[in-house]
Amino acid sequence: MLARKFLVLVAVRVLARYPAAQVGSLVALLGASLALQAKFKPMLSDDINRIELCVLCGCLAIAVLGACSQFAAAGEGKDMAVAVVYFAVLLLTARGVGPARRRIWRDGD
């Protein structure tokens, strides 16, 4: 996780003048992180692995949505569609994280 944060920081700094390259590198980094998380499940708890997987999916979806909204042609109602998809992604991420979070909190008592 620390390596991912460091690589995001490097991509933001190095590619500061190239927003399309920033977005592409972020999507690639999140995709690779998601694949590694799904394959290796590095956390000690299955619930924490589930939370990490859901959050990575949500971040990747939002990054792809941002890229599509930034670089796609403008159209009638595009802003509303982006907002609806954004909140749908947030809702699905929260729904995926919720049960695992509740199990973690219950077991902590």
VOPAZA-921258 format. One record per atom (N, C-alpha, C, O): residue number from 0; residue in three letters; atom name; x, y, z. Coordinates in Angstrom, 3 decimals. Layout:
N
SITE    i   aa  at         X         Y         Z
SITE  NUM  ALA  CA         X         Y         Z
...
//
This chain:
109
SITE    i   aa  at         X         Y         Z
SITE    0  MET   N     0.820    -1.193     0.000
SITE    0  MET  CA     0.000     0.000     0.000
SITE    0  MET   C     0.863     1.256     0.000
SITE    0  MET   O     0.531     2.246    -0.652
SITE    1  LEU   N     1.948     1.211     0.719
SITE    1  LEU  CA     2.836     2.366     0.771
SITE    1  LEU   C     3.492     2.594    -0.591
SITE    1  LEU   O     3.673     3.736    -1.012
SITE    2  ALA   N     3.843     1.522    -1.268
SITE    2  ALA  CA     4.446     1.645    -2.597
SITE    2  ALA   C     3.462     2.282    -3.570
SITE    2  ALA   O     3.852     3.103    -4.401
SITE    3  ARG   N     2.187     1.907    -3.470
SITE    3  ARG  CA     1.169     2.495    -4.350
SITE    3  ARG   C     1.062     3.991    -4.119
SITE    3  ARG   O     0.987     4.764    -5.074
SITE    4  LYS   N     1.054     4.404    -2.864
SITE    4  LYS  CA     0.971     5.838    -2.554
SITE    4  LYS   C     2.188     6.584    -3.086
SITE    4  LYS   O     2.067     7.687    -3.619
SITE    5  PHE   N     3.353     5.979    -2.938
SITE    5  PHE  CA     4.575     6.598    -3.436
SITE    5  PHE   C     4.537     6.728    -4.959
SITE    5  PHE   O     4.916     7.766    -5.500
SITE    6  LEU   N     4.085     5.685    -5.650
SITE    6  LEU  CA     4.017     5.733    -7.111
SITE    6  LEU   C     3.000     6.756    -7.600
SITE    6  LEU   O     3.224     7.400    -8.624
SITE    7  VAL   N     1.890     6.919    -6.890
SITE    7  VAL  CA     0.923     7.968    -7.251
SITE    7  VAL   C     1.568     9.338    -7.107
SITE    7  VAL   O     1.413    10.194    -7.978
SITE    8  LEU   N     2.280     9.545    -6.026
SITE    8  LEU  CA     2.970    10.820    -5.812
SITE    8  LEU   C     3.997    11.090    -6.916
SITE    8  LEU   O     4.086    12.208    -7.421
SITE    9  VAL   N     4.760    10.079    -7.284
SITE    9  VAL  CA     5.755    10.232    -8.342
SITE    9  VAL   C     5.075    10.573    -9.670
SITE    9  VAL   O     5.528    11.458   -10.395
SITE   10  ALA   N     3.994     9.869    -9.980
SITE   10  ALA  CA     3.286    10.130   -11.232
SITE   10  ALA   C     2.729    11.549   -11.275
SITE   10  ALA   O     2.780    12.205   -12.315
SITE   11  VAL   N     2.203    12.019   -10.164
SITE   11  VAL  CA     1.652    13.377   -10.118
SITE   11  VAL   C     2.751    14.411   -10.306
SITE   11  VAL   O     2.565    15.395   -11.023
SITE   12  ARG   N     3.886    14.195    -9.671
SITE   12  ARG  CA     4.990    15.158    -9.765
SITE   12  ARG   C     5.665    15.131   -11.135
SITE   12  ARG   O     5.885    16.178   -11.744
SITE   13  VAL   N     5.986    13.948   -11.608
SITE   13  VAL  CA     6.738    13.821   -12.857
SITE   13  VAL   C     5.888    14.213   -14.064
SITE   13  VAL   O     6.391    14.816   -15.013
SITE   14  LEU   N     4.613    13.872   -14.028
SITE   14  LEU  CA     3.742    14.119   -15.173
SITE   14  LEU   C     2.840    15.334   -14.971
SITE   14  LEU   O     1.739    15.388   -15.518
SITE   15  ALA   N     3.302    16.306   -14.187
SITE   15  ALA  CA     2.473    17.461   -13.842
SITE   15  ALA   C     1.982    18.233   -15.065
SITE   15  ALA   O     0.890    18.799   -15.039
SITE   16  ARG   N     2.764    18.261   -16.117
SITE   16  ARG  CA     2.383    19.036   -17.312
SITE   16  ARG   C     1.556    18.228   -18.305
SITE   16  ARG   O     1.128    18.762   -19.328
SITE   17  TYR   N     1.330    16.970   -18.024
SITE   17  TYR  CA     0.636    16.085   -18.966
SITE   17  TYR   C    -0.532    15.388   -18.276
SITE   17  TYR   O    -0.387    14.253   -17.823
SITE   18  PRO   N    -1.683    16.042   -18.190
SITE   18  PRO  CA    -2.820    15.453   -17.471
SITE   18  PRO   C    -3.274    14.108   -18.032
SITE   18  PRO   O    -3.672    13.228   -17.270
SITE   19  ALA   N    -3.220    13.938   -19.342
SITE   19  ALA  CA    -3.642    12.662   -19.924
SITE   19  ALA   C    -2.704    11.537   -19.472
SITE   19  ALA   O    -3.154    10.425   -19.198
SITE   20  ALA   N    -1.420    11.823   -19.397
SITE   20  ALA  CA    -0.464    10.820   -18.921
SITE   20  ALA   C    -0.666    10.530   -17.439
SITE   20  ALA   O    -0.506     9.391   -17.000
SITE   21  GLN   N    -1.018    11.556   -16.666
SITE   21  GLN  CA    -1.307    11.347   -15.242
SITE   21  GLN   C    -2.484    10.387   -15.076
SITE   21  GLN   O    -2.428     9.440   -14.292
SITE   22  VAL   N    -3.537    10.651   -15.823
SITE   22  VAL  CA    -4.731     9.810   -15.714
SITE   22  VAL   C    -4.410     8.389   -16.154
SITE   22  VAL   O    -4.801     7.427   -15.493
SITE   23  GLY   N    -3.702     8.258   -17.265
SITE   23  GLY  CA    -3.346     6.926   -17.753
SITE   23  GLY   C    -2.490     6.153   -16.771
SITE   23  GLY   O    -2.707     4.962   -16.545
SITE   24  SER   N    -1.511     6.838   -16.186
SITE   24  SER  CA    -0.646     6.149   -15.220
SITE   24  SER   C    -1.413     5.800   -13.947
SITE   24  SER   O    -1.171     4.753   -13.348
SITE   25  LEU   N    -2.325     6.657   -13.533
SITE   25  LEU  CA    -3.134     6.362   -12.348
SITE   25  LEU   C    -4.048     5.168   -12.592
SITE   25  LEU   O    -4.169     4.291   -11.737
SITE   26  VAL   N    -4.687     5.131   -13.751
SITE   26  VAL  CA    -5.561     3.996   -14.071
SITE   26  VAL   C    -4.742     2.705   -14.141
SITE   26  VAL   O    -5.174     1.667   -13.640
SITE   27  ALA   N    -3.567     2.772   -14.758
SITE   27  ALA  CA    -2.707     1.576   -14.827
SITE   27  ALA   C    -2.263     1.134   -13.431
SITE   27  ALA   O    -2.265    -0.059   -13.126
SITE   28  LEU   N    -1.888     2.082   -12.597
SITE   28  LEU  CA    -1.440     1.769   -11.242
SITE   28  LEU   C    -2.576     1.166   -10.412
SITE   28  LEU   O    -2.374     0.178    -9.706
SITE   29  LEU   N    -3.753     1.752   -10.497
SITE   29  LEU  CA    -4.902     1.216    -9.753
SITE   29  LEU   C    -5.303    -0.162   -10.285
SITE   29  LEU   O    -5.660    -1.044    -9.504
SITE   30  GLY   N    -5.247    -0.352   -11.599
SITE   30  GLY  CA    -5.560    -1.656   -12.177
SITE   30  GLY   C    -4.580    -2.723   -11.715
SITE   30  GLY   O    -4.982    -3.832   -11.364
SITE   31  ALA   N    -3.288    -2.387   -11.715
SITE   31  ALA  CA    -2.279    -3.333   -11.238
SITE   31  ALA   C    -2.458    -3.620    -9.746
SITE   31  ALA   O    -2.322    -4.763    -9.308
SITE   32  SER   N    -2.761    -2.584    -8.975
SITE   32  SER  CA    -2.993    -2.770    -7.535
SITE   32  SER   C    -4.189    -3.674    -7.287
SITE   32  SER   O    -4.163    -4.531    -6.404
SITE   33  LEU   N    -5.235    -3.474    -8.073
SITE   33  LEU  CA    -6.436    -4.295    -7.931
SITE   33  LEU   C    -6.135    -5.754    -8.264
SITE   33  LEU   O    -6.568    -6.662    -7.554
SITE   34  ALA   N    -5.393    -5.973    -9.343
SITE   34  ALA  CA    -5.047    -7.346    -9.730
SITE   34  ALA   C    -4.184    -8.023    -8.661
SITE   34  ALA   O    -4.407    -9.185    -8.322
SITE   35  LEU   N    -3.205    -7.295    -8.139
SITE   35  LEU  CA    -2.349    -7.860    -7.090
SITE   35  LEU   C    -3.125    -8.135    -5.813
SITE   35  LEU   O    -2.915    -9.157    -5.160
SITE   36  GLN   N    -4.023    -7.223    -5.456
SITE   36  GLN  CA    -4.848    -7.409    -4.259
SITE   36  GLN   C    -5.734    -8.635    -4.412
SITE   36  GLN   O    -5.856    -9.433    -3.482
SITE   37  ALA   N    -6.350    -8.790    -5.572
SITE   37  ALA  CA    -7.246    -9.925    -5.799
SITE   37  ALA   C    -6.480   -11.251    -5.796
SITE   37  ALA   O    -6.997   -12.268    -5.334
SITE   38  LYS   N    -5.264   -11.235    -6.307
SITE   38  LYS  CA    -4.495   -12.480    -6.387
SITE   38  LYS   C    -3.875   -12.883    -5.056
SITE   38  LYS   O    -3.966   -14.044    -4.659
SITE   39  PHE   N    -3.247   -11.938    -4.363
SITE   39  PHE  CA    -2.460   -12.292    -3.183
SITE   39  PHE   C    -3.176   -12.091    -1.848
SITE   39  PHE   O    -2.831   -12.751    -0.868
SITE   40  LYS   N    -4.158   -11.200    -1.786
SITE   40  LYS  CA    -4.889   -10.930    -0.543
SITE   40  LYS   C    -3.924   -10.765     0.631
SITE   40  LYS   O    -3.887   -11.623     1.513
SITE   41  PRO   N    -3.145    -9.687     0.662
SITE   41  PRO  CA    -2.046    -9.568     1.616
SITE   41  PRO   C    -2.442    -9.270     3.064
SITE   41  PRO   O    -1.616    -9.437     3.962
SITE   42  MET   N    -3.649    -8.845     3.313
SITE   42  MET  CA    -4.054    -8.515     4.679
SITE   42  MET   C    -4.321    -9.792     5.478
SITE   42  MET   O    -4.603   -10.843     4.902
SITE   43  LEU   N    -4.233    -9.696     6.781
SITE   43  LEU  CA    -4.426   -10.855     7.641
SITE   43  LEU   C    -5.883   -11.286     7.733
SITE   43  LEU   O    -6.167   -12.463     7.955
SITE   44  SER   N    -6.796   -10.357     7.566
SITE   44  SER  CA    -8.220   -10.639     7.704
SITE   44  SER   C    -8.896   -10.638     6.330
SITE   44  SER   O    -8.601    -9.796     5.482
SITE   45  ASP   N    -9.801   -11.588     6.125
SITE   45  ASP  CA   -10.567   -11.616     4.877
SITE   45  ASP   C   -11.422   -10.367     4.731
SITE   45  ASP   O   -11.618    -9.869     3.622
SITE   46  ASP   N   -11.932    -9.859     5.850
SITE   46  ASP  CA   -12.768    -8.656     5.801
SITE   46  ASP   C   -11.955    -7.425     5.381
SITE   46  ASP   O   -12.441    -6.594     4.613
SITE   47  ILE   N   -10.742    -7.310     5.874
SITE   47  ILE  CA    -9.902    -6.177     5.480
SITE   47  ILE   C    -9.516    -6.310     4.007
SITE   47  ILE   O    -9.462    -5.310     3.292
SITE   48  ASN   N    -9.247    -7.526     3.548
SITE   48  ASN  CA    -8.978    -7.732     2.127
SITE   48  ASN   C   -10.181    -7.331     1.280
SITE   48  ASN   O   -10.023    -6.730     0.217
SITE   49  ARG   N   -11.374    -7.661     1.747
SITE   49  ARG  CA   -12.597    -7.294     1.018
SITE   49  ARG   C   -12.752    -5.777     0.946
SITE   49  ARG   O   -13.095    -5.234    -0.104
SITE   50  ILE   N   -12.501    -5.100     2.053
SITE   50  ILE  CA   -12.601    -3.638     2.069
SITE   50  ILE   C   -11.597    -3.033     1.087
SITE   50  ILE   O   -11.946    -2.147     0.308
SITE   51  GLU   N   -10.370    -3.504     1.124
SITE   51  GLU  CA    -9.333    -2.988     0.216
SITE   51  GLU   C    -9.714    -3.229    -1.242
SITE   51  GLU   O    -9.525    -2.355    -2.089
SITE   52  LEU   N   -10.243    -4.398    -1.532
SITE   52  LEU  CA   -10.660    -4.727    -2.893
SITE   52  LEU   C   -11.798    -3.819    -3.358
SITE   52  LEU   O   -11.768    -3.313    -4.480
SITE   53  CYS   N   -12.791    -3.612    -2.509
SITE   53  CYS  CA   -13.925    -2.749    -2.869
SITE   53  CYS   C   -13.496    -1.301    -3.071
SITE   53  CYS   O   -13.949    -0.642    -4.007
SITE   54  VAL   N   -12.636    -0.810    -2.207
SITE   54  VAL  CA   -12.176     0.574    -2.325
SITE   54  VAL   C   -11.331     0.754    -3.583
SITE   54  VAL   O   -11.458     1.764    -4.275
SITE   55  LEU   N   -10.470    -0.218    -3.885
SITE   55  LEU  CA    -9.686    -0.141    -5.118
SITE   55  LEU   C   -10.586    -0.163    -6.355
SITE   55  LEU   O   -10.337     0.567    -7.314
SITE   56  CYS   N   -11.619    -0.988    -6.339
SITE   56  CYS  CA   -12.575    -1.012    -7.456
SITE   56  CYS   C   -13.254     0.344    -7.614
SITE   56  CYS   O   -13.395     0.852    -8.727
SITE   57  GLY   N   -13.674     0.923    -6.495
SITE   57  GLY  CA   -14.313     2.239    -6.543
SITE   57  GLY   C   -13.369     3.314    -7.048
SITE   57  GLY   O   -13.762     4.148    -7.864
SITE   58  CYS   N   -12.130     3.307    -6.577
SITE   58  CYS  CA   -11.139     4.297    -7.038
SITE   58  CYS   C   -10.857     4.141    -8.520
SITE   58  CYS   O   -10.747     5.134    -9.240
SITE   59  LEU   N   -10.738     2.909    -8.980
SITE   59  LEU  CA   -10.482     2.669   -10.394
SITE   59  LEU   C   -11.666     3.136   -11.239
SITE   59  LEU   O   -11.479     3.757   -12.286
SITE   60  ALA   N   -12.866     2.842   -10.791
SITE   60  ALA  CA   -14.054     3.275   -11.533
SITE   60  ALA   C   -14.148     4.801   -11.600
SITE   60  ALA   O   -14.501     5.357   -12.640
SITE   61  ILE   N   -13.837     5.468   -10.504
SITE   61  ILE  CA   -13.885     6.934   -10.493
SITE   61  ILE   C   -12.783     7.513   -11.379
SITE   61  ILE   O   -13.008     8.516   -12.057
SITE   62  ALA   N   -11.597     6.900   -11.385
SITE   62  ALA  CA   -10.516     7.380   -12.255
SITE   62  ALA   C   -10.896     7.222   -13.726
SITE   62  ALA   O   -10.662     8.124   -14.530
SITE   63  VAL   N   -11.483     6.077   -14.078
SITE   63  VAL  CA   -11.918     5.862   -15.461
SITE   63  VAL   C   -13.048     6.833   -15.819
SITE   63  VAL   O   -13.070     7.384   -16.919
SITE   64  LEU   N   -13.968     7.037   -14.902
SITE   64  LEU  CA   -15.048     7.997   -15.136
SITE   64  LEU   C   -14.491     9.401   -15.349
SITE   64  LEU   O   -14.945    10.122   -16.238
SITE   65  GLY   N   -13.520     9.787   -14.544
SITE   65  GLY  CA   -12.903    11.097   -14.709
SITE   65  GLY   C   -12.214    11.234   -16.050
SITE   65  GLY   O   -12.316    12.274   -16.699
SITE   66  ALA   N   -11.514    10.192   -16.470
SITE   66  ALA  CA   -10.845    10.222   -17.768
SITE   66  ALA   C   -11.863    10.330   -18.897
SITE   66  ALA   O   -11.682    11.105   -19.836
SITE   67  CYS   N   -12.913     9.562   -18.799
SITE   67  CYS  CA   -13.947     9.614   -19.841
SITE   67  CYS   C   -14.619    10.969   -19.887
SITE   67  CYS   O   -14.874    11.502   -20.968
SITE   68  SER   N   -14.907    11.529   -18.732
SITE   68  SER  CA   -15.587    12.829   -18.719
SITE   68  SER   C   -14.665    13.952   -19.168
SITE   68  SER   O   -15.126    14.930   -19.756
SITE   69  GLN   N   -13.375    13.826   -18.901
SITE   69  GLN  CA   -12.422    14.867   -19.281
SITE   69  GLN   C   -12.096    14.835   -20.763
SITE   69  GLN   O   -12.004    15.881   -21.406
SITE   70  PHE   N   -11.922    13.644   -21.303
SITE   70  PHE  CA   -11.414    13.529   -22.671
SITE   70  PHE   C   -12.474    13.154   -23.692
SITE   70  PHE   O   -12.189    13.137   -24.890
SITE   71  ALA   N   -13.682    12.856   -23.256
SITE   71  ALA  CA   -14.753    12.528   -24.199
SITE   71  ALA   C   -15.375    13.810   -24.731
SITE   71  ALA   O   -15.246    14.878   -24.133
SITE   72  ALA   N   -16.039    13.684   -25.846
SITE   72  ALA  CA   -16.693    14.845   -26.449
SITE   72  ALA   C   -17.835    15.333   -25.559
SITE   72  ALA   O   -18.550    14.541   -24.945
SITE   73  ALA   N   -17.984    16.628   -25.507
SITE   73  ALA  CA   -19.071    17.220   -24.714
SITE   73  ALA   C   -20.400    16.912   -25.386
SITE   73  ALA   O   -20.504    16.862   -26.612
SITE   74  GLY   N   -21.379    16.713   -24.579
SITE   74  GLY  CA   -22.704    16.423   -25.110
SITE   74  GLY   C   -23.783    16.919   -24.165
SITE   74  GLY   O   -23.511    17.321   -23.034
SITE   75  GLU   N   -24.987    16.882   -24.648
SITE   75  GLU  CA   -26.137    17.303   -23.857
SITE   75  GLU   C   -26.319    16.364   -22.675
SITE   75  GLU   O   -26.451    15.154   -22.855
SITE   76  GLY   N   -26.327    16.912   -21.475
SITE   76  GLY  CA   -26.557    16.123   -20.272
SITE   76  GLY   C   -25.353    15.334   -19.789
SITE   76  GLY   O   -25.490    14.475   -18.918
SITE   77  LYS   N   -24.179    15.607   -20.337
SITE   77  LYS  CA   -22.978    14.858   -19.937
SITE   77  LYS   C   -22.660    15.061   -18.462
SITE   77  LYS   O   -22.308    14.108   -17.766
SITE   78  ASP   N   -22.781    16.289   -17.984
SITE   78  ASP  CA   -22.466    16.570   -16.583
SITE   78  ASP   C   -23.391    15.806   -15.639
SITE   78  ASP   O   -22.947    15.285   -14.616
SITE   79  MET   N   -24.659    15.740   -15.981
SITE   79  MET  CA   -25.619    15.019   -15.140
SITE   79  MET   C   -25.320    13.523   -15.156
SITE   79  MET   O   -25.395    12.863   -14.119
SITE   80  ALA   N   -24.984    12.992   -16.316
SITE   80  ALA  CA   -24.679    11.564   -16.417
SITE   80  ALA   C   -23.434    11.223   -15.601
SITE   80  ALA   O   -23.400    10.196   -14.923
SITE   81  VAL   N   -22.421    12.071   -15.663
SITE   81  VAL  CA   -21.197    11.845   -14.890
SITE   81  VAL   C   -21.512    11.874   -13.399
SITE   81  VAL   O   -21.018    11.034   -12.646
SITE   82  ALA   N   -22.327    12.830   -12.966
SITE   82  ALA  CA   -22.695    12.927   -11.557
SITE   82  ALA   C   -23.462    11.687   -11.097
SITE   82  ALA   O   -23.214    11.174   -10.006
SITE   83  VAL   N   -24.385    11.208   -11.917
SITE   83  VAL  CA   -25.174    10.026   -11.557
SITE   83  VAL   C   -24.281     8.797   -11.448
SITE   83  VAL   O   -24.401     8.024   -10.497
SITE   84  VAL   N   -23.394     8.614   -12.406
SITE   84  VAL  CA   -22.488     7.460   -12.367
SITE   84  VAL   C   -21.547     7.563   -11.174
SITE   84  VAL   O   -21.268     6.561   -10.516
SITE   85  TYR   N   -21.055     8.767   -10.891
SITE   85  TYR  CA   -20.161     8.981    -9.749
SITE   85  TYR   C   -20.830     8.548    -8.443
SITE   85  TYR   O   -20.244     7.805    -7.656
SITE   86  PHE   N   -22.053     9.014    -8.222
SITE   86  PHE  CA   -22.744     8.653    -6.985
SITE   86  PHE   C   -23.137     7.179    -6.962
SITE   86  PHE   O   -23.202     6.578    -5.890
SITE   87  ALA   N   -23.398     6.593    -8.119
SITE   87  ALA  CA   -23.670     5.152    -8.169
SITE   87  ALA   C   -22.429     4.354    -7.761
SITE   87  ALA   O   -22.530     3.362    -7.040
SITE   88  VAL   N   -21.263     4.793    -8.227
SITE   88  VAL  CA   -20.010     4.125    -7.845
SITE   88  VAL   C   -19.792     4.257    -6.341
SITE   88  VAL   O   -19.417     3.287    -5.682
SITE   89  LEU   N   -20.024     5.447    -5.796
SITE   89  LEU  CA   -19.871     5.631    -4.350
SITE   89  LEU   C   -20.820     4.727    -3.574
SITE   89  LEU   O   -20.428     4.123    -2.575
SITE   90  LEU   N   -22.049     4.635    -4.023
SITE   90  LEU  CA   -23.039     3.794    -3.355
SITE   90  LEU   C   -22.641     2.317    -3.414
SITE   90  LEU   O   -22.724     1.609    -2.411
SITE   91  LEU   N   -22.211     1.859    -4.585
SITE   91  LEU  CA   -21.803     0.458    -4.715
SITE   91  LEU   C   -20.565     0.146    -3.878
SITE   91  LEU   O   -20.455    -0.938    -3.304
SITE   92  THR   N   -19.637     1.095    -3.810
SITE   92  THR  CA   -18.446     0.898    -2.980
SITE   92  THR   C   -18.833     0.806    -1.506
SITE   92  THR   O   -18.358    -0.072    -0.785
SITE   93  ALA   N   -19.693     1.714    -1.068
SITE   93  ALA  CA   -20.141     1.676     0.330
SITE   93  ALA   C   -20.902     0.387     0.627
SITE   93  ALA   O   -20.766    -0.185     1.709
SITE   94  ARG   N   -21.694    -0.062    -0.326
SITE   94  ARG  CA   -22.447    -1.307    -0.142
SITE   94  ARG   C   -21.506    -2.509    -0.062
SITE   94  ARG   O   -21.766    -3.442     0.697
SITE   95  GLY   N   -20.434    -2.498    -0.820
SITE   95  GLY  CA   -19.474    -3.590    -0.776
SITE   95  GLY   C   -18.648    -3.596     0.494
SITE   95  GLY   O   -18.281    -4.658     0.998
SITE   96  VAL   N   -18.352    -2.409     1.014
SITE   96  VAL  CA   -17.525    -2.279     2.211
SITE   96  VAL   C   -18.337    -2.514     3.487
SITE   96  VAL   O   -17.802    -3.008     4.480
SITE   97  GLY   N   -19.592    -2.171     3.464
SITE   97  GLY  CA   -20.433    -2.181     4.664
SITE   97  GLY   C   -20.442    -3.468     5.471
SITE   97  GLY   O   -20.159    -3.426     6.668
SITE   98  PRO   N   -20.757    -4.619     4.863
SITE   98  PRO  CA   -20.820    -5.849     5.656
SITE   98  PRO   C   -19.488    -6.224     6.308
SITE   98  PRO   O   -19.458    -6.658     7.459
SITE   99  ALA   N   -18.396    -6.057     5.576
SITE   99  ALA  CA   -17.079    -6.388     6.148
SITE   99  ALA   C   -16.744    -5.438     7.294
SITE   99  ALA   O   -16.191    -5.855     8.311
SITE  100  ARG   N   -17.076    -4.174     7.127
SITE  100  ARG  CA   -16.821    -3.188     8.185
SITE  100  ARG   C   -17.623    -3.529     9.440
SITE  100  ARG   O   -17.102    -3.441    10.553
SITE  101  ARG   N   -18.866    -3.910     9.268
SITE  101  ARG  CA   -19.694    -4.274    10.429
SITE  101  ARG   C   -19.143    -5.508    11.137
SITE  101  ARG   O   -19.148    -5.564    12.367
SITE  102  ARG   N   -18.668    -6.493    10.383
SITE  102  ARG  CA   -18.092    -7.693    11.008
SITE  102  ARG   C   -16.820    -7.337    11.786
SITE  102  ARG   O   -16.596    -7.863    12.876
SITE  103  ILE   N   -16.007    -6.468    11.243
SITE  103  ILE  CA   -14.792    -6.056    11.945
SITE  103  ILE   C   -15.151    -5.355    13.235
SITE  103  ILE   O   -14.561    -5.636    14.278
SITE  104  TRP   N   -16.114    -4.442    13.182
SITE  104  TRP  CA   -16.498    -3.701    14.392
SITE  104  TRP   C   -17.153    -4.589    15.429
SITE  104  TRP   O   -16.945    -4.396    16.627
SITE  105  ARG   N   -17.941    -5.560    14.991
SITE  105  ARG  CA   -18.596    -6.470    15.927
SITE  105  ARG   C   -17.588    -7.366    16.621
SITE  105  ARG   O   -17.687    -7.603    17.825
SITE  106  ASP   N   -16.623    -7.862    15.871
SITE  106  ASP  CA   -15.608    -8.741    16.469
SITE  106  ASP   C   -14.676    -7.990    17.397
SITE  106  ASP   O   -14.023    -8.599    18.244
SITE  107  GLY   N   -14.605    -6.679    17.251
SITE  107  GLY  CA   -13.714    -5.883    18.092
SITE  107  GLY   C   -14.249    -5.685    19.506
SITE  107  GLY   O   -13.495    -5.296    20.399
SITE  108  ASP   N   -15.544    -5.946    19.725
SITE  108  ASP  CA   -16.133    -5.738    21.066
SITE  108  ASP   C   -15.706    -6.775    22.056
SITE  108  ASP   O   -16.118    -6.729    23.215
//
